């Protein structure tokens, strides 16, 4: 709450107050609460600071802070510490708070918009999974690059890219929970990786996505390029968590099937968004091997949209040269971030996907 007041006073002193507005009907505190109570009965609370003469109305988990002013003048209120409302100021007269009707009407609209925005389907959490680690080195490539013997190890490459991506996601999506399955050279088991993702607590209107980062290898050393994988459409699994599902048991199988279809659709769209950004960022340096489908453990066991990215082939000298270059690894992280961002923006604007186009 202290942070809210600080922000509020910054706006009070730094913002130009709008000209005084026409007088409106004046409400008492009880009348103001009754008006706001129409949003959600019994959910309105009011707190008053007599020292600073500031007040806070709250409805559910949203709040509006304000400072009293002079009758007839305009002032500012903040919804959730960020949405600015300009309206006739509340004021104190004969020791009582007075609220212009226009002020309470503006608060009511602000609360309703905040509650509506909260009800929209959104990505609330992102899981970044650097593959392998610890005792599991993953793929290994040994090459002579620029006259030097270079040993390039998958677990190290994917950790660098994943930590860079993790940092970008935390900075770019401060409103979301961003988790990483490992930050050092440790080995979480495959079960531990998906259990971390599946155990994230979500509200009814929230979703989570899973991105597993890997590098490739093959006996054919001429093969090169990046790939983005999603689960095979015909793979049968259960994504409905029986410990969280509270609906009728007789329709659980139908709900589970619908969720499988939605997760597949969203996984394909996320994979496509990332592949597009790879193609833009990496240009002709590294060829695209396109979108692919497979039954990877983490992809099939994560109860959410999930993809697996193969950055390139460590067994190919050209790919290995790029993947041993920290500056180029930053390009991978940036492309991954931009692809994930593109997907999240589209997902949240549409309220979630239900079919594959």
Number of C-alpha atoms within 10 A of each C-alpha: 10 7 8 19 19 12 14 22 14 11 17 16 9 9 11 10 15 13 12 14 13 10 13 13 10 17 19 14 14 9 15 22 19 14 16 24 16 12 17 11 10 13 14 21 14 14 11 14 10 8 6 10 14 17 18 20 20 19 21 13 11 17 22 24 24 24 22 21 17 13 17 18 18 20 25 25 28 23 22 17 18 12 11 16 18 16 25 30 25 29 19 14 10 6 7 10 16 21 23 21 21 21 24 22 15 16 24 20 14 22 24 17 13 17 16 10 11 13 14 16 18 23 22 20 20 23 23 22 27 30 29 24 22 13 10 15 15 18 18 17 19 15 18 12 14 8 7 8 10 15 14 19 20 27 26 20 22 28 23 18 24 29 19 19 23 22 14 16 22 15 12 12 15 9 11 16 15 19 19 21 21 19 15 14 16 14 19 18 14 13 12 13 23 22 15 14 25 19 10 15 13 13 10 10 14 16 19 23 24 25 24 23 24 27 27 23 19 13 8 10 14 12 19 24 20 23 24 26 24 27 24 15 14 7 10 10 12 15 19 18 12 11 6 8 12 9 10 8 11 8 9 15 12 11 16 17 16 16 19 22 16 19 24 24 21 25 25 24 23 27 28 20 22 26 24 18 20 26 17 11 17 16 11 9 12 18 17 20 15 15 16 15 14 15 15 14 12 24 23 22 21 23 24 23 26 26 28 25 24 18 26 26 28 31 24 22 19 20 24 25 17 16 25 18 11 13 10 15 20 17 16 23 22 19 23 29 21 21 21 23 18 17 21 19 13 15 18 15 12 12 15 21 17 14 12 11 6
